[in-house]
């Protein structure tokens, strides 16, 4: 059943446009490259191979300050999982001083986004082979829409700051979080997207299929606030604690669903690589209750299915495809 949700794709056009943007727009920008070392990598649903035919492509643009290992990382005391970056004792250029830091030498979230906008909007109305490119700003990402007579697709470019913290290297994404006004403009969320992808792929096809089915179930039950990163975090936690080789897809799926119910019950889904980050903070209390009840009901029903040999395909599949009777 999971194969019905998975979409293969020809990525050659994406790579063509991606490489054009990175080479001709991003890495040819003298201001950007004189301030940062610029790296990039693919991430998101397509890199994880859990995408469908309509999924966007995602590319992280990692910006590295020359002395990034010396940046002082300060956990936000009022926003667990958020961090501030103090560059007071780090050499930096005049552009950084004038445009990217506040009066305490803390890195400003919106200034990083504005810099990336100024760079990527130079792609607007450019042509790349058969594609006309358009730029659009969307919250924490910058989208390039590539359109030809036969195809249209989008690439989301997400800026991140390279950070060294607790002996590891992280990608710090500009991220707004509620809290005291003074530090509100300096919040970043730290992740390790490369590690997430590597660990997820260790789980193989069964973990991928289980996540695809769980995502389809959430969509069929109208639970749109559950995102891929919630499910991938649960999957990676399961990969860490279980030997999946001898487990069935049914067991893995139900285990993930149980863990998802438990997360909503406890109102806490820790990011498995940095556990002070709760991935459910974007849910309000009433949403947490509604989602918990819906997921718990699905789990209570689906856990009985593996023992029912005569169970019909239709009775099972409606949990994932929804009810088309209306």
C-alpha positions in Angstrom: 0.0 0.0 0.0 2.8 2.4 0.8 4.1 2.2 -2.7 0.9 3.9 -3.9 1.9 7.1 -2.0 5.5 7.2 -3.1 6.5 9.1 -6.2 9.6 8.5 -8.3 10.8 11.6 -10.2 13.3 12.7 -12.8 15.5 15.1 -10.8 17.7 16.2 -13.7 15.8 19.5 -14.3 15.8 20.3 -10.6 19.6 19.7 -10.4 20.0 22.0 -13.5 18.1 24.8 -11.9 19.6 24.3 -8.4 23.1 24.4 -9.7 22.4 27.5 -11.8 21.1 29.3 -8.7 24.0 28.2 -6.5 26.7 28.9 -9.1 25.4 32.0 -10.9 23.3 33.7 -8.1 24.5 32.7 -4.7 28.2 31.9 -4.9 28.9 34.7 -7.4 27.6 37.3 -4.9 30.8 39.0 -3.7 29.2 40.5 -0.6 27.9 37.1 0.6 31.1 35.2 -0.2 33.3 37.9 1.5 31.2 37.4 4.7 30.7 33.7 4.7 32.0 30.4 3.3 28.9 29.1 1.5 27.9 25.4 1.4 24.7 23.7 0.4 23.0 20.3 0.4 19.6 18.8 -0.4 17.3 18.0 2.5 13.5 17.5 3.1 11.1 15.0 1.8 12.8 14.3 -1.5 16.2 13.8 0.1 14.5 11.4 2.5 12.6 9.7 -0.3 9.2 10.2 1.3 7.9 12.7 -1.2 4.9 12.6 -3.5 4.6 14.0 -7.0 3.7 17.5 -5.7 6.5 17.9 -3.2 8.8 20.8 -3.4 12.5 20.4 -3.5 14.5 21.7 -0.5 18.1 23.0 -0.4 19.8 24.3 2.7 22.3 27.1 2.2 24.8 27.0 5.0 26.6 30.2 5.9 29.9 29.8 7.8 31.6 32.7 9.5 35.4 32.6 9.3 35.8 31.9 13.0 32.5 30.0 13.5 33.9 27.7 16.2 34.5 30.7 18.4 30.9 32.0 18.3 29.5 31.9 21.8 26.2 29.9 21.8 23.7 31.0 24.4 20.6 28.9 25.1 17.5 31.1 25.3 16.3 30.9 28.9 12.7 31.8 28.0 12.4 29.7 24.8 13.6 26.1 25.3 15.3 24.8 22.1 16.1 28.3 20.8 19.6 29.8 20.8 21.4 33.1 20.4 24.8 33.6 18.8 27.2 36.1 20.4 29.9 37.3 18.1 31.4 39.8 20.5 34.8 38.0 20.7 34.8 36.9 17.0 36.5 38.8 14.1 34.0 39.8 11.5 33.8 42.3 8.6 32.1 45.7 8.4 29.1 44.4 6.6 28.4 42.0 9.5 28.9 44.8 12.1 26.6 47.2 10.3 23.8 44.8 9.1 23.8 41.5 10.9 24.3 42.2 14.6 22.5 44.1 17.3 24.1 46.4 19.8 25.2 43.3 21.9 26.8 41.7 18.9 24.0 39.0 18.8 23.2 37.7 15.3 19.9 39.0 14.1 17.5 36.5 12.7 15.6 38.8 10.2 18.9 40.3 9.0 20.1 36.9 7.9 16.8 36.3 6.0 16.9 39.8 4.4 20.5 39.1 3.2 19.3 35.8 1.6 16.3 37.6 0.1 18.6 40.2 -1.5 20.7 37.5 -3.0 18.1 35.1 -4.3 15.7 37.7 -5.7 18.4 38.3 -8.3 17.2 35.1 -9.9 13.7 36.6 -10.6 12.9 36.5 -14.3 16.1 34.8 -15.2 16.0 32.0 -17.7 17.7 28.6 -17.1 17.6 26.5 -20.2 13.8 25.9 -20.9 12.8 27.4 -17.5 11.7 30.9 -16.5 12.6 31.5 -12.8 10.5 33.5 -10.3 11.4 34.3 -6.7 8.9 34.3 -3.8 9.6 34.8 -0.1 7.8 32.3 2.3 8.3 32.7 6.0 11.7 31.0 6.8 12.4 29.9 3.2 13.0 31.5 -0.2 11.3 29.8 -3.1 12.4 29.7 -6.7 9.6 28.6 -9.0 10.9 27.1 -12.3 8.3 27.0 -15.1 8.5 25.8 -18.7 5.8 24.9 -21.2 5.8 21.3 -19.9 6.6 21.4 -16.2 6.5 23.6 -13.1 8.4 22.9 -9.9 9.6 24.8 -6.8 12.8 24.8 -4.9 12.8 26.1 -1.3 16.2 27.6 -0.3 16.6 27.7 3.5 19.5 29.7 5.0 21.3 28.4 8.0 24.3 29.5 10.1 27.0 26.9 10.7 27.5 26.5 14.5 29.9 24.5 16.6 28.2 23.5 19.9 29.0 20.7 22.4 31.6 19.2 20.1 29.2 18.9 17.1 28.4 21.1 14.1 24.9 22.2 13.6 22.8 24.2 11.1 21.1 27.1 12.9 17.9 28.2 11.1 16.4 31.6 11.8 13.2 30.9 13.7 10.8 33.1 15.4 9.6 32.0 18.9 7.3 33.8 21.4 8.9 35.3 24.5 10.5 38.5 25.9 10.8 41.3 23.4 14.5 42.1 24.0 15.8 38.8 22.7 13.0 38.2 20.3 14.9 39.1 17.2 17.9 36.8 17.8 16.3 33.3 18.0 17.6 30.4 16.0 16.8 26.7 16.0 19.7 24.3 15.7 19.3 21.0 13.8 21.6 18.5 12.0 19.8 17.8 8.8 22.6 15.7 7.4 22.6 13.5 10.4 18.8 13.1 10.2 19.0 11.9 6.6 21.9 9.5 7.2 20.1 7.9 10.3 16.8 7.7 8.5 18.3 5.9 5.6 19.8 3.3 8.0 16.2 2.2 8.6 15.7 1.1 5.0 12.5 0.6 3.1 10.4 -0.5 6.0 10.9 2.6 8.0 10.4 4.8 4.9 7.1 2.9 4.1 5.9 3.2 7.7 6.5 7.0 7.6 4.8 7.4 4.3 1.8 5.5 5.6 1.6 7.5 8.8 1.8 10.7 6.9 -1.0 9.5 4.6 -3.1 8.6 7.6 -2.6 12.0 9.1 -3.7 13.7 5.8 -6.7 11.4 5.5 -7.8 12.3 9.0 -7.3 16.0 8.4 -4.4 16.5 10.8 -2.4 19.0 8.7 -0.1 20.3 11.4 1.7 17.0 11.6 4.7 17.5 9.4 7.4 15.3 8.0 9.9 16.4 10.6 7.6 15.2 13.4 7.4 11.7 11.8 11.1 11.5 10.8 12.1 12.4 14.4 10.0 9.6 15.7 11.4 7.2 13.1 15.0 8.1 13.9 14.3 7.6 17.6 12.9 4.1 16.8 15.9 3.3 14.6 18.1 4.2 17.6 16.4 2.0 20.1 15.2 -1.0 18.0 16.8 -3.6 15.7 14.3 -3.2 12.8 15.7 -5.9 10.6 13.3 -8.7 11.8 10.3 -6.4 12.4 7.3 -6.3 10.1 6.1 -3.1 8.4 2.9 -3.5 10.4 4.8 -3.5 13.8 7.0 -0.5 12.8 4.0 1.5 11.7 2.0 0.8 14.9 5.1 1.5 17.0 5.5 4.9 15.3 1.8 5.6 15.7 1.9 4.7 19.4 4.9 7.0 19.9 3.0 9.8 18.1 0.0 9.4 20.4 2.3 9.4 23.4 4.0 12.6 22.2 0.6 14.4 22.0 -0.5 12.9 25.4 2.7 14.3 27.0 2.6 17.5 24.9 6.3 16.9 24.1 8.1 15.6 21.1 11.9 16.1 21.7 14.1 16.5 18.7 16.2 13.4 19.0 19.5 15.2 18.4 18.9 18.1 20.8 16.3 17.2 23.3 15.6 20.6 24.8 13.8 21.4 21.5 10.1 20.4 21.7 8.7 20.0 18.2 5.1 20.4 19.3 5.4 24.0 20.4 3.4 25.1 17.3 0.3 23.4 18.7 -2.0 25.2 21.1 -3.6 23.2 24.0 -6.9 22.5 22.3 -5.1 21.3 19.2 -3.0 19.0 21.2 -6.1 17.4 22.7 -7.9 17.1 19.3 -4.9 15.5 17.6 -4.3 13.2 20.6 -7.9 11.9 20.5 -7.9 11.4 16.8 -4.6 9.6 16.8 -5.5 7.5 19.8 -8.7 6.4 18.1 -6.8 5.4 15.0 -4.3 3.4 17.0 -6.9 1.6 19.1 -8.6 0.5 15.8 -5.5 -0.3 13.7 -3.7 -2.3 16.4 -6.4 -5.0 16.1 -5.9 -5.4 12.4 -2.8 -7.6 12.1 -4.7 -10.5 13.8 -7.7 -10.2 11.4 -6.9 -12.4 8.5 -10.2 -11.8 6.7 -9.9 -8.0 7.0 -11.0 -6.3 3.7 -8.7 -4.0 1.8 -11.4 -1.3 1.8 -11.8 -1.4 5.6 -8.1 -0.9 6.1 -7.3 1.5 3.3 -9.9 4.2 4.3 -7.6 5.1 7.1 -5.0 6.2 4.6 -7.0 7.3 1.6 -9.9 8.9 3.4 -13.6 8.6 2.8 -14.5 9.4 -0.8 -18.2 8.8 -0.4 -19.1 12.5 0.0 
